[in-house]
């Protein structure tokens, strides 16, 4: 079978589609024949060596790429009772230091990291959900805001930010969103009550809409202190990039979101997709042997969705 790997760090030229042995699932694991797998910024940082330099993973001779997957279970390890061969699923590989990721013909995942895929969208669309929507959901969990509270979501037109807007609305939160001015209508359609164009002084603009500041902020755009300034004293703030969190000024509770696989939560997200309350977005599709083009497209930025590989 084929898999995308890197043997050295660098640009997209170091990506290799290699022939590797077919893996077998161990206890508590399933093997998935990959129909689609999204390409994420984390893949670019793995490939470039950025994650290794940050101390988040150890260098190894062969590194596999890919977090998200949608496909069909074709083998099951001992002890797995919740899935059957032939089930259409989606899931998340949340380990950084692996020789085989989801950018492959087949991949092994823990059964606890997998859920039945949404029924109303394609596998290509479903493959854009796990990492980004789980990040948004777990970030909102960290904020711990009650129904009716206000939340600022930066980067609201992006992959994580867009899901965060919809999930916040589904949780009964009032959303103040910020993104480029051209994205205003799209972000409002996701459910944002207020919109602040990127480039305005964020703290002042948000406080003009929500006197005293919002109750919490989910900083998908990594604005740091600029977004923190929009939060009321003793509010809550979560950063999505390790080391990018601002100081906990004014008694604001500041946290980092460290994503983890969660099959039960994925099942809830699948239900929201099927109910039309969570909207997958695909930027472009690529065959596996054009993985370098997918990386280059994502690196160029300004995508509204994710590139997806189709083995």
N, C-alpha and C positions, 0 to 999 in steps of 0.2 A: 504494500500500500504506500501511498504518497503522503508526505507531511512537510509542512513549512518549518524549516529550522534555520538557525544561525550558528556558525562555528567561530565567528569573531564579531566584535561590535563595529558598527559603522552606519553608513547610509543604506538606502534601499538596495544597493548593489550587493550587500552581504547576504540577502535573503536567498535561500536555496530550497527548491522543491526536491526532496530526497526520497529514495525508496527505503523504507524502514520495515522491520518485522511487524506483522499483525499482532496487536496486543490482546491478551486474554483477561477478562475481568476476574478480580479476586473476590473474596467474601465481601458482601455489601456493596458491590460495584455492578455497573452495567456498561455494556459496550454499545456505542451509538454509531450507526452509519450516518455520516454527516451529509445533510442536504444543504445547509447554509450555515455560515459562520461570519459574524460581523468583525470588522477590523476597528480597533479602538486606539485612542492615544496611548494607552498602556502598552500596546504592542510596539508602537514606535519607540517608546522609552526603553522597553526591553531590548529591542534591536540595537539601539544606539549605545547601550551601556549605561544609560542614565540611572536605571534602577539599581544596577550593581554599584555605581559610584555613590549612590545615596545609602548604601548599606542595606538595601531591602532584599537583595538576593546575592547568592554567591556565584562567581563565574564558574562555568562548567564547560566541558568539551563540546557538548551539543545542547542547545537550548531550543525547546519547542515554543511556538507562538500560538496565541488564540485563547480567548476567554469564553465567548458566547458560542452556543451551538443550538441548532434545531435539526432534528433528524429522526431516525427510526431505530429503536432498540433491536439489535440483532444477536445479542448474547447477554446472559445474566449470570452473575456470580452467586455462590451459595448464600442463603439467608435473605435474599431479596424476594419479597412477597407482594410488594405494591405495584410492580410492573410486570409486563409479559412481553415476550418477543413479538415484535410487530407494532408495539405502541409508538405513537408519534409524540415526541417529547421535545422539550427545550431545557437548557440547563446552563450552569456556569462552572468553569474551572477557575478556582480562586487561588491556586498555588502559583507563585511566581517561578519557583525553581523546578521546572519539569523538562524532561526530554521530549515530551509529546504534548502539544496543546490541541486546541480544537480546529486549528487550520490544517486539516488532514482529511483523508478519506474516512477514517474511523477514529474514535477516541474513547478512552475509558473515563468515566466519572463515578463518584460516589452516588449511590442511589438517593441519598439525602440532599444532593445538589440538583436534582432533576424533578420536573413536573410534567404532567400531560400538557401538550402545547395548546395554545388557543385554537378554537375550531373555525373562527370566522376570518382568519387572515392566513396568508401563505407562510411557508417555512422561512422564506426570505425575510418577510416582515417580522416574524416571531424571533428570528435570530438577533434582531436589534434591541430586544427587550431586556434580557437578563442583567447584564452588567449595569447599564444606565438606569433602568427602572428600579432595580434593587438599591443602587446607590442613592437615588432620590428618596425611596421609601425609608431606608435606614437612616438617612439624614433627617427626615421629618420625625422619625422616632426619637432621635437624639435631641431634637429641639423640644419635644414633649409639650407642644402647645395645645391648649384646650379648644374645643369647638367655638368658633366665633372670633378667635384671635387673629391678629394680622401677621403676615409673614412676607418678608422681602425675598424674592428669588432673582439673583443676578444670572446673567447668561440665559435668560428665559426662552430664547429661541433655539438654544443648542439642544444636544441630545439628552443630557441629564436635566437641564433646566426645563425643557418642554414637558418631560415626564413629571418633574417636580410640581409644575403648575397644576397639571391635571390631578395629581395625587393629593395635593394640598386642598384643592377644591372638593375632591371626593371625601376628604376628612373634615369638611365644614369650615375650612380656614378662608380668610379674606386675603387675597394675593395682591401684593404690589410687585410688579414685574419690571425689570429693566433689560433692555436689549437695544440693538440698532433701531433707529427710527423707521426704517423700511419694514421692520418686523412687527410693528405695532398691531396691525389688524390680525395677523396670524396668532400673536400671543394672546390677544383678547379673545379670540375664538377658542383658545385652550381653557379659558375661564378666568383670566386675570381681571380683577375689578379695577385696578389702577395700572397705569403704564408710565414709566419714566424713560425717556430716550437716553441712550448712552451718550456721554459727553457733558451732561448737566452735573452740577455739584450735587452728588447723590443724597447726602445727608439732609441738605436744605430742601431739595425737591421732594423727598419722601415725607419729611416732617410737615411740609405744606399740605400734603394729602392726608397724613395721619398725625395729628397733633401729638407731640411728645415722642414720636417715633414708633416703629413697628415693634411687636412683641418678640419677633425672632427673625433671623436671616439665614438663608441657605445660599452660600456663596459659590455658585457653580462657575462663575467667571473669574474667580480668584482675585477679587478686588481688595480683600483684606480690610485695612482700617477705613477705607472709603465706604465699604458696606457696613462696617461696625458702627460708623457714625450715624447711620439711619436707625439703629436699634435703641429702644428706650433703656434707661438705666435699669439694671437687674433683669434684663431680657436674656435671650439665648442666641447663640451664633454657632454655626458649624461650617468648617472649611473642608474642602474635598481633596486637598493636596497636602500631604505631610510636610510640615515645616512652614506652611504658608499661613498658618493661623495667626491673627493679631493678638496683642496683649489683651488680657481680660479687663479692659477699662470699665469704669463706672459700675462695677459689680456684675458685668455681663458674663454669663456662663459660656465659655468658649470651648469647643470640642472639635476633634477631627473625625471624619467618617472614614473608617477602615472597612471596606466592603468585605462581606463574607457570603459564601453560597448559602442558599436557604430554599430548599425545594417547596416547603409549605408556603412560604411567602410568594414564591413564583406561581404557585397554583392560584393564589389570590389575585396576582397581577394578570394571569391568564383570564380569569373571570371578568376583570375590569376591561380587558381588551375585547372580550366577547360581548360585553354590555355596551361597547362604544364609548367608554369613559377613559380609555388609555389609547393613544394613537401612535403606533410604530411609524417610523420614517426611514426610508431607504434612500441613500444618496445616489448610489450606482452599484451595479453588480459586476463581478469579475470572475473568470475561471481561476482555478487555483494557480495555474502557471503564470498568471498576471498579478500575483500578489504584490510585486514591486510597484505596479501602477496604482494599486489600491492604497499603498502606503504613501505614495507621492501625492495622491489626491487628498488624503486626509491631512497630510503635512501642510498643504497649501492653505488650509483653513476655510472658515466661513461656510461650512457645510451645515445643512439643516437635516440631519440624519447621519447614518453611518454607511460607509462602503461595506458590501457584503460579498464574501467569497462563496462560490458555488462549485464544490468539487465535482 
